[in-house]
């Protein structure tokens, strides 16, 4: 069996030099984390965003979902159900976007991303539910048809009807978000996990050539500009959006690391 996490600093023993953060004197309870994901996968992007927001260093490895690596025995030893992405710190590992971003939140620096106010917390989760249920499937369809399928060994022609149907299905949730942002800089007021989830999906829509879906909605377009300028939530001189892949990165199967230089 191949240890898919044995890359970067994790190829060395836990007590080896360089297993802590790049600053060397980073708090000694925290190792650089290993992320197995794919640049064209929204859930992977959420992990990068939250790591950037919370000041957590990550070394990224490619889990090539275009070749079905998540279904192999090597990956199923990490996640028996093939849930992606996967994250490891020292002896602990977790899979799936919700588990990963919760772990990064708990290990990260600065204030909590989730709102402390109960009503705002509920509202955050409401907008996360909409993103996951009403947006994610259609973004996946568009990405698969316009980008990812062409990277598969058994590439097929784009299903234009499927893309049109997905595009139409996005009208209602995007309109709802546009209305929500009419009097708010971020989705529930302050930047939170609702913004993280929607950022991942909107980024992939833009990557897939669907920028018009954002540009034709003024409030959503203004929010998107703010997202691209949003400094790290924990105070580092870093903009999490800049960690996200370009179309060229996705085609090259390249995933950025998260490096923090100003703890």
Buried (B, 14 or more C-beta within 10 A) or exposed (E): EEEBBEBBBBEEEEEEEEBBBBEEEBEEEBBBBBBBBBBBBBBBBBBBBBBBBBBBBBBBBBBEBBEEBBEBEEBEEBBEEBBBBBBBBBEEBBBBBBBBBBBBBEBBBEEEBBBEEEEBBEBBBBBBEBBBEBBBEBBBBBBBBBBBBBBBEEEEEBBEEBBEBBBEBBEEBBEEBBEBBEEEEBBBBBBBBBBBBBBBBBBBBBBBEBBEBBEEBEBBBBBBEBBBEBBBBBEBEBBBBEBBBEBEBBBEBEBBBBBBEEB
